[in-house]
């Protein structure tokens, strides 16, 4: 066989092999991408569950219509094993910003900061909520901390101006 006869043979056999190889590589990359997306979705669901568990007692405490008994239950829940487990999940799986904002908020609660400086305590709570929003939904949000509380505090402008 001469070089002129071998070249079409190589092209004829090489093209299907290259196409098959390209298909296998594409399938592998697509499969890997789908696996990574599934892992990220499960991680996001876990973070949302954690955030919901951590927020629930706080939502109750900020509710106007919640009875004293309900608010006392919410306060006691914050010291429960389940709540602490959720906090550990946040520390383990949350973003750095989440961890910092949660720790600052909790330190504010531990120090009863709200009694002396309600604005700072509320700002730390708002920062925590904004961190959740960034972690779950929109890292580039244009909302600010106080925007996160305006829906539930009627006189928030007075607090902000203090």
Secondary structure, 3 states (H helix, E strand, C coil): CCHHHHHHHHHHHHHHHHHHHHHHHHHHHHHHHHHHHHHHHHHHHHHHHHHHHHHHHHHHHHCCCCCHHHHHHHHHHCCCHHHHHHHHHHHHHCCHHHHHHHHHHHHHHHCCHHHHCHHHHHHHHHHHHHHHHHHHCCCCCCCCHHHHCCCCCCCHHHHHHC
